[in-house]
């Protein structure tokens, strides 16, 4: 996914979110209300190269 912030473009690497189950929790004005549960995978990022006001540095996440 391509994003930009204050005129600088960058590429976001997002992990897919998995839907585990849908639970019906009731009705509201005749409409069925449901709640979804999601599983968000965690990944190790390691070292990230960043720049702050022109100075480059690395940071462990």
mmCIF file as Biopython writes it, N, C-alpha, C and O atoms, coordinates in Angstrom:
data_model
#
loop_
_atom_site.group_PDB
_atom_site.id
_atom_site.type_symbol
_atom_site.label_atom_id
_atom_site.label_alt_id
_atom_site.label_comp_id
_atom_site.label_asym_id
_atom_site.label_entity_id
_atom_site.label_seq_id
_atom_site.pdbx_PDB_ins_code
_atom_site.Cartn_x
_atom_site.Cartn_y
_atom_site.Cartn_z
_atom_site.occupancy
_atom_site.B_iso_or_equiv
_atom_site.auth_seq_id
_atom_site.auth_asym_id
_atom_site.pdbx_PDB_model_num
ATOM 1   N N  . UNK A ? 1  ? 0.845   -1.150  0.000  1.0 0.0 1  A 1 
ATOM 2   C CA . UNK A ? 1  ? 0.000   0.000   0.000  1.0 0.0 1  A 1 
ATOM 3   C C  . UNK A ? 1  ? 0.906   1.233   0.000  1.0 0.0 1  A 1 
ATOM 4   O O  . UNK A ? 1  ? 1.822   1.342   0.815  1.0 0.0 1  A 1 
ATOM 5   N N  . UNK A ? 2  ? 0.642   2.144   -0.911 1.0 0.0 2  A 1 
ATOM 6   C CA . UNK A ? 2  ? 1.428   3.371   -0.989 1.0 0.0 2  A 1 
ATOM 7   C C  . UNK A ? 2  ? 0.740   4.465   -0.191 1.0 0.0 2  A 1 
ATOM 8   O O  . UNK A ? 2  ? -0.453  4.717   -0.360 1.0 0.0 2  A 1 
ATOM 9   N N  . UNK A ? 3  ? 1.508   5.114   0.683  1.0 0.0 3  A 1 
ATOM 10  C CA . UNK A ? 3  ? 1.000   6.186   1.520  1.0 0.0 3  A 1 
ATOM 11  C C  . UNK A ? 3  ? 1.915   7.396   1.387  1.0 0.0 3  A 1 
ATOM 12  O O  . UNK A ? 3  ? 3.035   7.287   0.889  1.0 0.0 3  A 1 
ATOM 13  N N  . UNK A ? 4  ? 1.431   8.546   1.834  1.0 0.0 4  A 1 
ATOM 14  C CA . UNK A ? 4  ? 2.284   9.729   1.862  1.0 0.0 4  A 1 
ATOM 15  C C  . UNK A ? 4  ? 1.974   10.538  3.105  1.0 0.0 4  A 1 
ATOM 16  O O  . UNK A ? 4  ? 0.845   10.548  3.595  1.0 0.0 4  A 1 
ATOM 17  N N  . UNK A ? 5  ? 3.003   11.220  3.612  1.0 0.0 5  A 1 
ATOM 18  C CA . UNK A ? 5  ? 2.862   12.065  4.781  1.0 0.0 5  A 1 
ATOM 19  C C  . UNK A ? 5  ? 3.696   13.311  4.555  1.0 0.0 5  A 1 
ATOM 20  O O  . UNK A ? 5  ? 4.913   13.225  4.394  1.0 0.0 5  A 1 
ATOM 21  N N  . UNK A ? 6  ? 3.054   14.462  4.542  1.0 0.0 6  A 1 
ATOM 22  C CA . UNK A ? 6  ? 3.701   15.757  4.306  1.0 0.0 6  A 1 
ATOM 23  C C  . UNK A ? 6  ? 4.539   15.748  3.041  1.0 0.0 6  A 1 
ATOM 24  O O  . UNK A ? 6  ? 5.653   16.271  3.022  1.0 0.0 6  A 1 
ATOM 25  N N  . UNK A ? 7  ? 4.007   15.159  1.992  1.0 0.0 7  A 1 
ATOM 26  C CA . UNK A ? 7  ? 4.667   15.178  0.699  1.0 0.0 7  A 1 
ATOM 27  C C  . UNK A ? 7  ? 5.689   14.090  0.464  1.0 0.0 7  A 1 
ATOM 28  O O  . UNK A ? 7  ? 6.233   13.999  -0.636 1.0 0.0 7  A 1 
ATOM 29  N N  . UNK A ? 8  ? 5.972   13.257  1.460  1.0 0.0 8  A 1 
ATOM 30  C CA . UNK A ? 8  ? 6.929   12.160  1.298  1.0 0.0 8  A 1 
ATOM 31  C C  . UNK A ? 8  ? 6.167   10.855  1.145  1.0 0.0 8  A 1 
ATOM 32  O O  . UNK A ? 8  ? 5.356   10.493  1.997  1.0 0.0 8  A 1 
ATOM 33  N N  . UNK A ? 9  ? 6.432   10.159  0.063  1.0 0.0 9  A 1 
ATOM 34  C CA . UNK A ? 9  ? 5.758   8.894   -0.197 1.0 0.0 9  A 1 
ATOM 35  C C  . UNK A ? 9  ? 6.539   7.748   0.434  1.0 0.0 9  A 1 
ATOM 36  O O  . UNK A ? 9  ? 7.768   7.775   0.496  1.0 0.0 9  A 1 
ATOM 37  N N  . UNK A ? 10 ? 5.808   6.745   0.900  1.0 0.0 10 A 1 
ATOM 38  C CA . UNK A ? 10 ? 6.443   5.552   1.444  1.0 0.0 10 A 1 
ATOM 39  C C  . UNK A ? 10 ? 5.525   4.357   1.222  1.0 0.0 10 A 1 
ATOM 40  O O  . UNK A ? 10 ? 4.337   4.509   0.936  1.0 0.0 10 A 1 
ATOM 41  N N  . UNK A ? 11 ? 6.090   3.189   1.356  1.0 0.0 11 A 1 
ATOM 42  C CA . UNK A ? 11 ? 5.367   1.937   1.133  1.0 0.0 11 A 1 
ATOM 43  C C  . UNK A ? 11 ? 5.071   1.287   2.478  1.0 0.0 11 A 1 
ATOM 44  O O  . UNK A ? 11 ? 5.981   1.067   3.278  1.0 0.0 11 A 1 
ATOM 45  N N  . UNK A ? 12 ? 3.805   0.980   2.730  1.0 0.0 12 A 1 
ATOM 46  C CA . UNK A ? 12 ? 3.406   0.308   3.971  1.0 0.0 12 A 1 
ATOM 47  C C  . UNK A ? 12 ? 3.267   -1.185  3.704  1.0 0.0 12 A 1 
ATOM 48  O O  . UNK A ? 12 ? 2.640   -1.592  2.726  1.0 0.0 12 A 1 
ATOM 49  N N  . UNK A ? 13 ? 3.849   -1.988  4.568  1.0 0.0 13 A 1 
ATOM 50  C CA . UNK A ? 13 ? 3.772   -3.441  4.441  1.0 0.0 13 A 1 
ATOM 51  C C  . UNK A ? 13 ? 2.864   -3.950  5.555  1.0 0.0 13 A 1 
ATOM 52  O O  . UNK A ? 13 ? 3.295   -4.106  6.698  1.0 0.0 13 A 1 
ATOM 53  N N  . UNK A ? 14 ? 1.614   -4.204  5.215  1.0 0.0 14 A 1 
ATOM 54  C CA . UNK A ? 14 ? 0.629   -4.617  6.192  1.0 0.0 14 A 1 
ATOM 55  C C  . UNK A ? 14 ? 0.396   -6.122  6.119  1.0 0.0 14 A 1 
ATOM 56  O O  . UNK A ? 14 ? 0.394   -6.707  5.035  1.0 0.0 14 A 1 
ATOM 57  N N  . UNK A ? 15 ? 0.201   -6.738  7.270  1.0 0.0 15 A 1 
ATOM 58  C CA . UNK A ? 15 ? -0.093  -8.163  7.324  1.0 0.0 15 A 1 
ATOM 59  C C  . UNK A ? 15 ? -1.602  -8.370  7.196  1.0 0.0 15 A 1 
ATOM 60  O O  . UNK A ? 15 ? -2.377  -7.537  7.664  1.0 0.0 15 A 1 
ATOM 61  N N  . UNK A ? 16 ? -2.023  -9.455  6.576  1.0 0.0 16 A 1 
ATOM 62  C CA . UNK A ? 16 ? -3.461  -9.698  6.440  1.0 0.0 16 A 1 
ATOM 63  C C  . UNK A ? 16 ? -4.098  -10.017 7.799  1.0 0.0 16 A 1 
ATOM 64  O O  . UNK A ? 16 ? -3.485  -10.671 8.643  1.0 0.0 16 A 1 
ATOM 65  N N  . UNK A ? 17 ? -5.327  -9.549  7.997  1.0 0.0 17 A 1 
ATOM 66  C CA . UNK A ? 17 ? -6.083  -9.787  9.228  1.0 0.0 17 A 1 
ATOM 67  C C  . UNK A ? 17 ? -7.074  -10.900 8.937  1.0 0.0 17 A 1 
ATOM 68  O O  . UNK A ? 17 ? -7.806  -10.837 7.950  1.0 0.0 17 A 1 
ATOM 69  N N  . UNK A ? 18 ? -7.104  -11.921 9.788  1.0 0.0 18 A 1 
ATOM 70  C CA . UNK A ? 18 ? -7.984  -13.068 9.581  1.0 0.0 18 A 1 
ATOM 71  C C  . UNK A ? 18 ? -9.214  -12.963 10.478 1.0 0.0 18 A 1 
ATOM 72  O O  . UNK A ? 18 ? -9.109  -12.660 11.667 1.0 0.0 18 A 1 
ATOM 73  N N  . UNK A ? 19 ? -10.375 -13.217 9.891  1.0 0.0 19 A 1 
ATOM 74  C CA . UNK A ? 19 ? -11.620 -13.222 10.654 1.0 0.0 19 A 1 
ATOM 75  C C  . UNK A ? 19 ? -11.812 -14.613 11.234 1.0 0.0 19 A 1 
ATOM 76  O O  . UNK A ? 19 ? -11.808 -15.598 10.495 1.0 0.0 19 A 1 
ATOM 77  N N  . UNK A ? 20 ? -11.982 -14.708 12.562 1.0 0.0 20 A 1 
ATOM 78  C CA . UNK A ? 20 ? -12.113 -16.011 13.189 1.0 0.0 20 A 1 
ATOM 79  C C  . UNK A ? 20 ? -13.568 -16.466 13.247 1.0 0.0 20 A 1 
ATOM 80  O O  . UNK A ? 20 ? -13.884 -17.571 12.804 1.0 0.0 20 A 1 
ATOM 81  N N  . UNK A ? 21 ? -14.452 -15.638 13.782 1.0 0.0 21 A 1 
ATOM 82  C CA . UNK A ? 21 ? -15.833 -16.047 13.903 1.0 0.0 21 A 1 
ATOM 83  C C  . UNK A ? 21 ? -16.741 -14.833 13.967 1.0 0.0 21 A 1 
ATOM 84  O O  . UNK A ? 21 ? -16.312 -13.728 14.299 1.0 0.0 21 A 1 
ATOM 85  N N  . UNK A ? 22 ? -18.015 -15.064 13.639 1.0 0.0 22 A 1 
ATOM 86  C CA . UNK A ? 22 ? -19.028 -14.030 13.727 1.0 0.0 22 A 1 
ATOM 87  C C  . UNK A ? 22 ? -20.039 -14.477 14.766 1.0 0.0 22 A 1 
ATOM 88  O O  . UNK A ? 22 ? -20.545 -15.598 14.711 1.0 0.0 22 A 1 
ATOM 89  N N  . UNK A ? 23 ? -20.329 -13.601 15.707 1.0 0.0 23 A 1 
ATOM 90  C CA . UNK A ? 23 ? -21.239 -13.934 16.795 1.0 0.0 23 A 1 
ATOM 91  C C  . UNK A ? 23 ? -22.444 -13.000 16.725 1.0 0.0 23 A 1 
ATOM 92  O O  . UNK A ? 23 ? -22.285 -11.782 16.641 1.0 0.0 23 A 1 
ATOM 93  N N  . UNK A ? 24 ? -23.633 -13.564 16.760 1.0 0.0 24 A 1 
ATOM 94  C CA . UNK A ? 24 ? -24.842 -12.744 16.769 1.0 0.0 24 A 1 
ATOM 95  C C  . UNK A ? 24 ? -25.108 -12.319 18.208 1.0 0.0 24 A 1 
ATOM 96  O O  . UNK A ? 24 ? -25.209 -13.156 19.106 1.0 0.0 24 A 1 
ATOM 97  N N  . UNK A ? 25 ? -25.220 -10.994 18.421 1.0 0.0 25 A 1 
ATOM 98  C CA . UNK A ? 25 ? -25.381 -10.489 19.780 1.0 0.0 25 A 1 
ATOM 99  C C  . UNK A ? 25 ? -26.772 -9.939  20.058 1.0 0.0 25 A 1 
ATOM 100 O O  . UNK A ? 25 ? -27.059 -9.570  21.196 1.0 0.0 25 A 1 
ATOM 101 N N  . UNK A ? 26 ? -27.641 -9.872  19.062 1.0 0.0 26 A 1 
ATOM 102 C CA . UNK A ? 26 ? -29.004 -9.403  19.311 1.0 0.0 26 A 1 
ATOM 103 C C  . UNK A ? 26 ? -29.608 -8.747  18.091 1.0 0.0 26 A 1 
ATOM 104 O O  . UNK A ? 26 ? -29.107 -8.883  16.975 1.0 0.0 26 A 1 
ATOM 105 N N  . UNK A ? 27 ? -30.698 -8.028  18.326 1.0 0.0 27 A 1 
ATOM 106 C CA . UNK A ? 27 ? -31.365 -7.291  17.256 1.0 0.0 27 A 1 
ATOM 107 C C  . UNK A ? 27 ? -31.619 -5.867  17.715 1.0 0.0 27 A 1 
ATOM 108 O O  . UNK A ? 27 ? -31.804 -5.607  18.904 1.0 0.0 27 A 1 
ATOM 109 N N  . UNK A ? 28 ? -31.625 -4.951  16.760 1.0 0.0 28 A 1 
ATOM 110 C CA . UNK A ? 28 ? -31.913 -3.548  17.036 1.0 0.0 28 A 1 
ATOM 111 C C  . UNK A ? 28 ? -32.833 -3.046  15.940 1.0 0.0 28 A 1 
ATOM 112 O O  . UNK A ? 28 ? -32.446 -2.992  14.772 1.0 0.0 28 A 1 
ATOM 113 N N  . UNK A ? 29 ? -34.055 -2.677  16.314 1.0 0.0 29 A 1 
ATOM 114 C CA . UNK A ? 29 ? -35.076 -2.215  15.379 1.0 0.0 29 A 1 
ATOM 115 C C  . UNK A ? 29 ? -35.258 -3.193  14.221 1.0 0.0 29 A 1 
ATOM 116 O O  . UNK A ? 29 ? -35.417 -2.788  13.070 1.0 0.0 29 A 1 
ATOM 117 N N  . UNK A ? 30 ? -35.234 -4.456  14.535 1.0 0.0 30 A 1 
ATOM 118 C CA . UNK A ? 30 ? -35.462 -5.493  13.541 1.0 0.0 30 A 1 
ATOM 119 C C  . UNK A ? 30 ? -34.231 -5.927  12.770 1.0 0.0 30 A 1 
ATOM 120 O O  . UNK A ? 30 ? -34.296 -6.898  12.015 1.0 0.0 30 A 1 
ATOM 121 N N  . UNK A ? 31 ? -33.124 -5.245  12.934 1.0 0.0 31 A 1 
ATOM 122 C CA . UNK A ? 31 ? -31.890 -5.613  12.227 1.0 0.0 31 A 1 
ATOM 123 C C  . UNK A ? 31 ? -31.022 -6.486  13.123 1.0 0.0 31 A 1 
ATOM 124 O O  . UNK A ? 31 ? -30.914 -6.252  14.327 1.0 0.0 31 A 1 
ATOM 125 N N  . UNK A ? 32 ? -30.411 -7.486  12.522 1.0 0.0 32 A 1 
ATOM 126 C CA . UNK A ? 32 ? -29.550 -8.404  13.260 1.0 0.0 32 A 1 
ATOM 127 C C  . UNK A ? 32 ? -28.206 -7.743  13.546 1.0 0.0 32 A 1 
ATOM 128 O O  . UNK A ? 32 ? -27.588 -7.195  12.633 1.0 0.0 32 A 1 
ATOM 129 N N  . UNK A ? 33 ? -27.743 -7.784  14.786 1.0 0.0 33 A 1 
ATOM 130 C CA . UNK A ? 33 ? -26.447 -7.233  15.173 1.0 0.0 33 A 1 
ATOM 131 C C  . UNK A ? 33 ? -25.451 -8.359  15.352 1.0 0.0 33 A 1 
ATOM 132 O O  . UNK A ? 33 ? -25.737 -9.361  16.008 1.0 0.0 33 A 1 
ATOM 133 N N  . UNK A ? 34 ? -24.294 -8.190  14.771 1.0 0.0 34 A 1 
ATOM 134 C CA . UNK A ? 34 ? -23.249 -9.209  14.881 1.0 0.0 34 A 1 
ATOM 135 C C  . UNK A ? 34 ? -21.959 -8.569  15.358 1.0 0.0 34 A 1 
ATOM 136 O O  . UNK A ? 34 ? -21.765 -7.359  15.241 1.0 0.0 34 A 1 
ATOM 137 N N  . UNK A ? 35 ? -21.083 -9.401  15.896 1.0 0.0 35 A 1 
ATOM 138 C CA . UNK A ? 35 ? -19.757 -8.973  16.329 1.0 0.0 35 A 1 
ATOM 139 C C  . UNK A ? 35 ? -18.753 -9.938  15.728 1.0 0.0 35 A 1 
ATOM 140 O O  . UNK A ? 35 ? -18.931 -11.154 15.805 1.0 0.0 35 A 1 
ATOM 141 N N  . UNK A ? 36 ? -17.703 -9.406  15.131 1.0 0.0 36 A 1 
ATOM 142 C CA . UNK A ? 36 ? -16.670 -10.228 14.524 1.0 0.0 36 A 1 
ATOM 143 C C  . UNK A ? 36 ? -15.437 -10.242 15.404 1.0 0.0 36 A 1 
ATOM 144 O O  . UNK A ? 36 ? -15.103 -9.240  16.037 1.0 0.0 36 A 1 
ATOM 145 N N  . UNK A ? 37 ? -14.766 -11.372 15.444 1.0 0.0 37 A 1 
ATOM 146 C CA . UNK A ? 37 ? -13.499 -11.500 16.151 1.0 0.0 37 A 1 
ATOM 147 C C  . UNK A ? 37 ? -12.407 -11.694 15.110 1.0 0.0 37 A 1 
ATOM 148 O O  . UNK A ? 37 ? -12.554 -12.485 14.178 1.0 0.0 37 A 1 
ATOM 149 N N  . UNK A ? 38 ? -11.320 -10.970 15.276 1.0 0.0 38 A 1 
ATOM 150 C CA . UNK A ? 38 ? -10.222 -11.019 14.325 1.0 0.0 38 A 1 
ATOM 151 C C  . UNK A ? 38 ? -8.949  -11.496 15.001 1.0 0.0 38 A 1 
ATOM 152 O O  . UNK A ? 38 ? -8.739  -11.295 16.197 1.0 0.0 38 A 1 
ATOM 153 N N  . UNK A ? 39 ? -8.111  -12.132 14.205 1.0 0.0 39 A 1 
ATOM 154 C CA . UNK A ? 39 ? -6.792  -12.539 14.672 1.0 0.0 39 A 1 
ATOM 155 C C  . UNK A ? 39 ? -5.775  -11.711 13.903 1.0 0.0 39 A 1 
ATOM 156 O O  . UNK A ? 39 ? -5.727  -11.752 12.673 1.0 0.0 39 A 1 
ATOM 157 N N  . UNK A ? 40 ? -4.963  -10.959 14.636 1.0 0.0 40 A 1 
ATOM 158 C CA . UNK A ? 40 ? -3.957  -10.107 14.023 1.0 0.0 40 A 1 
ATOM 159 C C  . UNK A ? 40 ? -2.601  -10.775 14.211 1.0 0.0 40 A 1 
ATOM 160 O O  . UNK A ? 40 ? -2.142  -10.927 15.343 1.0 0.0 40 A 1 
ATOM 161 N N  . UNK A ? 41 ? -1.956  -11.175 13.124 1.0 0.0 41 A 1 
ATOM 162 C CA . UNK A ? 41 ? -0.657  -11.838 13.255 1.0 0.0 41 A 1 
ATOM 163 C C  . UNK A ? 41 ? 0.415   -10.847 13.696 1.0 0.0 41 A 1 
ATOM 164 O O  . UNK A ? 41 ? 0.440   -9.705  13.238 1.0 0.0 41 A 1 
ATOM 165 N N  . UNK A ? 42 ? 1.290   -11.286 14.581 1.0 0.0 42 A 1 
ATOM 166 C CA . UNK A ? 42 ? 2.395   -10.463 15.047 1.0 0.0 42 A 1 
ATOM 167 C C  . UNK A ? 42 ? 3.662   -10.907 14.333 1.0 0.0 42 A 1 
ATOM 168 O O  . UNK A ? 42 ? 3.911   -12.100 14.159 1.0 0.0 42 A 1 
ATOM 169 N N  . UNK A ? 43 ? 4.438   -9.945  13.934 1.0 0.0 43 A 1 
ATOM 170 C CA . UNK A ? 43 ? 5.693   -10.279 13.274 1.0 0.0 43 A 1 
ATOM 171 C C  . UNK A ? 43 ? 6.823   -9.459  13.882 1.0 0.0 43 A 1 
ATOM 172 O O  . UNK A ? 43 ? 6.615   -8.358  14.390 1.0 0.0 43 A 1 
ATOM 173 N N  . UNK A ? 44 ? 7.994   -10.012 13.819 1.0 0.0 44 A 1 
ATOM 174 C CA . UNK A ? 44 ? 9.173   -9.312  14.296 1.0 0.0 44 A 1 
ATOM 175 C C  . UNK A ? 44 ? 9.679   -8.417  13.175 1.0 0.0 44 A 1 
ATOM 176 O O  . UNK A ? 44 ? 9.898   -8.880  12.056 1.0 0.0 44 A 1 
ATOM 177 N N  . UNK A ? 45 ? 9.860   -7.167  13.468 1.0 0.0 45 A 1 
ATOM 178 C CA . UNK A ? 45 ? 10.318  -6.221  12.461 1.0 0.0 45 A 1 
ATOM 179 C C  . UNK A ? 45 ? 11.834  -6.149  12.396 1.0 0.0 45 A 1 
ATOM 180 O O  . UNK A ? 45 ? 12.406  -5.909  11.332 1.0 0.0 45 A 1 
ATOM 181 N N  . UNK A ? 46 ? 12.485  -6.359  13.536 1.0 0.0 46 A 1 
ATOM 182 C CA . UNK A ? 46 ? 13.936  -6.273  13.558 1.0 0.0 46 A 1 
ATOM 183 C C  . UNK A ? 46 ? 14.402  -4.837  13.623 1.0 0.0 46 A 1 
ATOM 184 O O  . UNK A ? 46 ? 13.880  -4.046  14.408 1.0 0.0 46 A 1 
ATOM 185 N N  . UNK A ? 47 ? 15.382  -4.493  12.803 1.0 0.0 47 A 1 
ATOM 186 C CA . UNK A ? 47 ? 15.969  -3.168  12.805 1.0 0.0 47 A 1 
ATOM 187 C C  . UNK A ? 47 ? 15.313  -2.315  11.718 1.0 0.0 47 A 1 
ATOM 188 O O  . UNK A ? 47 ? 15.095  -2.774  10.597 1.0 0.0 47 A 1 
ATOM 189 N N  . UNK A ? 48 ? 15.003  -1.063  12.071 1.0 0.0 48 A 1 
ATOM 190 C CA . UNK A ? 48 ? 14.364  -0.146  11.136 1.0 0.0 48 A 1 
ATOM 191 C C  . UNK A ? 48 ? 15.281  1.056   10.947 1.0 0.0 48 A 1 
ATOM 192 O O  . UNK A ? 48 ? 15.788  1.615   11.920 1.0 0.0 48 A 1 
ATOM 193 N N  . UNK A ? 49 ? 15.490  1.448   9.703  1.0 0.0 49 A 1 
ATOM 194 C CA . UNK A ? 49 ? 16.288  2.627   9.392  1.0 0.0 49 A 1 
ATOM 195 C C  . UNK A ? 49 ? 15.361  3.828   9.309  1.0 0.0 49 A 1 
ATOM 196 O O  . UNK A ? 49 ? 14.422  3.832   8.513  1.0 0.0 49 A 1 
ATOM 197 N N  . UNK A ? 50 ? 15.618  4.860   10.130 1.0 0.0 50 A 1 
ATOM 198 C CA . UNK A ? 50 ? 14.773  6.044   10.189 1.0 0.0 50 A 1 
ATOM 199 C C  . UNK A ? 50 ? 15.598  7.296   9.926  1.0 0.0 50 A 1 
ATOM 200 O O  . UNK A ? 50 ? 16.826  7.279   10.012 1.0 0.0 50 A 1 
ATOM 201 N N  . UNK A ? 51 ? 14.897  8.392   9.600  1.0 0.0 51 A 1 
ATOM 202 C CA . UNK A ? 51 ? 15.542  9.674   9.389  1.0 0.0 51 A 1 
ATOM 203 C C  . UNK A ? 51 ? 14.778  10.736  10.156 1.0 0.0 51 A 1 
ATOM 204 O O  . UNK A ? 51 ? 13.556  10.836  10.037 1.0 0.0 51 A 1 
ATOM 205 N N  . UNK A ? 52 ? 15.497  11.536  10.950 1.0 0.0 52 A 1 
ATOM 206 C CA . UNK A ? 52 ? 14.880  12.630  11.691 1.0 0.0 52 A 1 
ATOM 207 C C  . UNK A ? 52 ? 15.648  13.904  11.385 1.0 0.0 52 A 1 
ATOM 208 O O  . UNK A ? 52 ? 16.817  14.036  11.747 1.0 0.0 52 A 1 
ATOM 209 N N  . UNK A ? 53 ? 14.992  14.836  10.721 1.0 0.0 53 A 1 
ATOM 210 C CA . UNK A ? 53 ? 15.602  16.121  10.343 1.0 0.0 53 A 1 
ATOM 211 C C  . UNK A ? 53 ? 16.929  15.929  9.622  1.0 0.0 53 A 1 
ATOM 212 O O  . UNK A ? 53 ? 17.897  16.644  9.878  1.0 0.0 53 A 1 
ATOM 213 N N  . UNK A ? 54 ? 16.959  14.967  8.731  1.0 0.0 54 A 1 
ATOM 214 C CA . UNK A ? 54 ? 18.145  14.726  7.919  1.0 0.0 54 A 1 
ATOM 215 C C  . UNK A ? 54 ? 19.165  13.791  8.533  1.0 0.0 54 A 1 
ATOM 216 O O  . UNK A ? 54 ? 20.079  13.352  7.834  1.0 0.0 54 A 1 
ATOM 217 N N  . UNK A ? 55 ? 19.046  13.468  9.810  1.0 0.0 55 A 1 
ATOM 218 C CA . UNK A ? 55 ? 19.988  12.565  10.464 1.0 0.0 55 A 1 
ATOM 219 C C  . UNK A ? 55 ? 19.429  11.145  10.427 1.0 0.0 55 A 1 
ATOM 220 O O  . UNK A ? 55 ? 18.313  10.901  10.886 1.0 0.0 55 A 1 
ATOM 221 N N  . UNK A ? 56 ? 20.194  10.224  9.888  1.0 0.0 56 A 1 
ATOM 222 C CA . UNK A ? 56 ? 19.748  8.834   9.793  1.0 0.0 56 A 1 
ATOM 223 C C  . UNK A ? 56 ? 20.192  8.057   11.018 1.0 0.0 56 A 1 
ATOM 224 O O  . UNK A ? 56 ? 21.294  8.249   11.532 1.0 0.0 56 A 1 
ATOM 225 N N  . UNK A ? 57 ? 19.298  7.163   11.481 1.0 0.0 57 A 1 
ATOM 226 C CA . UNK A ? 57 ? 19.625  6.306   12.624 1.0 0.0 57 A 1 
ATOM 227 C C  . UNK A ? 57 ? 18.822  5.027   12.503 1.0 0.0 57 A 1 
ATOM 228 O O  . UNK A ? 57 ? 17.878  4.952   11.717 1.0 0.0 57 A 1 
ATOM 229 N N  . UNK A ? 58 ? 19.195  4.017   13.282 1.0 0.0 58 A 1 
ATOM 230 C CA . UNK A ? 58 ? 18.471  2.746   13.259 1.0 0.0 58 A 1 
ATOM 231 C C  . UNK A ? 58 ? 17.873  2.485   14.634 1.0 0.0 58 A 1 
ATOM 232 O O  . UNK A ? 58 ? 18.383  2.945   15.656 1.0 0.0 58 A 1 
ATOM 233 N N  . UNK A ? 59 ? 16.773  1.730   14.630 1.0 0.0 59 A 1 
ATOM 234 C CA . UNK A ? 59 ? 16.050  1.473   15.870 1.0 0.0 59 A 1 
ATOM 235 C C  . UNK A ? 59 ? 15.531  0.029   15.840 1.0 0.0 59 A 1 
ATOM 236 O O  . UNK A ? 59 ? 14.992  -0.413  14.826 1.0 0.0 59 A 1 
ATOM 237 N N  . UNK A ? 60 ? 15.691  -0.699  16.939 1.0 0.0 60 A 1 
ATOM 238 C CA . UNK A ? 60 ? 15.147  -2.056  17.039 1.0 0.0 60 A 1 
ATOM 239 C C  . UNK A ? 60 ? 13.697  -1.986  17.498 1.0 0.0 60 A 1 
ATOM 240 O O  . UNK A ? 60 ? 13.361  -1.276  18.445 1.0 0.0 60 A 1 
ATOM 241 N N  . UNK A ? 61 ? 12.851  -2.732  16.812 1.0 0.0 61 A 1 
ATOM 242 C CA . UNK A ? 61 ? 11.427  -2.766  17.174 1.0 0.0 61 A 1 
ATOM 243 C C  . UNK A ? 61 ? 11.113  -4.114  17.776 1.0 0.0 61 A 1 
ATOM 244 O O  . UNK A ? 61 ? 9.970   -4.369  18.156 1.0 0.0 61 A 1 
#
